[in-house]
Amino acid sequence: MTLENIKLDIDYVRSQFPAFKDPLSKDWSFFENAGGSYVPKNVIEKLNEFMTSTKVQPYAEYPMSKIAGENMDKATELFAKMINAKKNEILIGGSTSINLYVLSNALKKYIKPGDEIIVTNQDHEANISPWRRLKDNGAKIIEWRFNLENQELELNELQKLISTKTKILAVTHCSNIVGSINKLKQISDLAHKKDIIVIGDGVSFAPHGFPDVKDLNVDFYTFSLYKTYGPHLGLMYGREEILKDLPNQNHEFLNGQYPYTINPGGPNHEELVSLLGIYEYFENLYNHHFKNKKLQIREKINKINTLISDHEEIISNPILEYLNSRKDINLIGKSKIINKNRAPTISFTSTKKSSKNISDQLIKNKIATRNDNFYAWRCLEALGIDKKDGVVRLSMTHYNSLEDTNKLINSLDKI
Ligand SMILES: Cc1ncc(COP(=O)(O)O)c(C=O)c1O
């Protein structure tokens, strides 16, 4: 519970998301948030405003252009503050997959034949393939495998894999299948003792509370803004000391102008500006629940994070308990959320029915979900799960309600 014993006002939260009133979606319980989240009205408004008044090439002196540029800068700056980074440590790209590919290309310069790169088999492929490809540059790829008994990535295993040749470690903060929160700070601390560059994938973590990247001590951290209540963009944080030495992958004359030099082109202007709407939504959420208006942005985010995790725990644990109680269900990952040790991203298979069959029946009951491997196919392979049928994944976020939880459990029970 939060110190002030304040609970998330779920009615207020849902009133901010137009999808809950839209004729197409209003009757559905939405359990596909790890795929992509709904957006608050603020995001739609900012997008609309940009397209209506400032949809011109930004950064010229006439007002439409000046305001467009100012809003792009403001959105980047506010997002930097939300995750405790500096403005010039933020890169906005088309998606996390694109950002990580672009980063791996830039980091090639540090790789010489015989160097080692550690990847996991728990990650989404976005944080595996770009690093595995560096074998073409002579890198030796080492796989940190999760424990098959509990599906956890264990630090003592990592310790055995690290050597004086390890240069890069790519690891997820939270797997989009297993759901456990990995000890990214401890992982980074361990890796930094050997000067290893740590790349954390926060795609399945960030929707449940924006991280403090400095506290995590990572060198790079990525998440997908379309899963954190925004448009289809990806954000990547990069530690300035490393960013400024990366090669220019943009136009030649931009040399030295990091972070703009990392991406081969600029961001999507209107979508970048719509991120102001995410900030505004979180600011409103804070003001709705808390009195102290003097806190810094990051301090407010910390408070909201606690509010969100408390709520997510309440709506997820009954589902985990239900699935765990059934002999015919193989629940993946932890069976209870305690102190944010797990995200409300819950995957399972059945011994009696295909994942597709279960997912199809849930959809008939107006529960939006799906069966898939969700591009974490190495994780499914290790678990011996058919990659085509995949798992049923039920992923919630703070706007899901206890009504959603009860409806889901009732439907699963009937199925
Ligand atoms: C954990 C995780 N990492 C990375 C990605 C890739 O993100 P994007 O779709 O932005 O490329 C996803 C997408 O689902 C994901 O779940």
The ligand as an SDF file (V2000), in Angstrom:
LIG
                    3D

 16 16  0  0  0  0  0  0  0  0999 V2000
    9.5900   -7.2200  -24.3910 C   0  0  0  0  0  0  0  0  0  0  0  0
    9.5500   -6.6360  -25.7740 C   0  0  0  0  0  0  0  0  0  0  0  0
   10.6740   -6.1370  -26.2970 N   0  0  0  0  0  0  0  0  0  0  0  0
   10.7060   -5.5830  -27.5100 C   0  0  0  0  0  0  0  0  0  0  0  0
    9.5710   -5.5030  -28.2890 C   0  0  0  0  0  0  0  0  0  0  0  0
    9.6480   -4.8800  -29.6390 C   0  0  0  0  0  0  0  0  0  0  0  0
    9.0170   -3.6480  -29.6280 O   0  0  0  0  0  0  0  0  0  0  0  0
    8.6370   -2.8860  -30.9790 P   0  0  0  0  0  0  0  0  0  0  0  0
    7.3400   -3.4670  -31.4300 O   0  0  0  0  0  0  0  0  0  0  0  0
    8.4980   -1.4580  -30.5570 O   0  0  0  0  0  0  0  0  0  0  0  0
    9.7170   -3.1020  -31.9420 O   0  0  0  0  0  0  0  0  0  0  0  0
    8.3620   -6.0100  -27.7930 C   0  0  0  0  0  0  0  0  0  0  0  0
    7.1400   -5.9370  -28.6020 C   0  0  0  0  0  0  0  0  0  0  0  0
    6.1490   -6.5510  -28.3490 O   0  0  0  0  0  0  0  0  0  0  0  0
    8.3550   -6.5930  -26.5010 C   0  0  0  0  0  0  0  0  0  0  0  0
    7.2390   -7.0960  -25.9680 O   0  0  0  0  0  0  0  0  0  0  0  0
  1  2  1  0
  2  3  1  0
  2 15  2  0
  3  4  2  0
  4  5  1  0
  5  6  1  0
  5 12  2  0
  6  7  1  0
  7  8  1  0
  8  9  2  0
  8 10  1  0
  8 11  1  0
 12 13  1  0
 12 15  1  0
 13 14  2  0
 15 16  1  0
M  END
$$$$
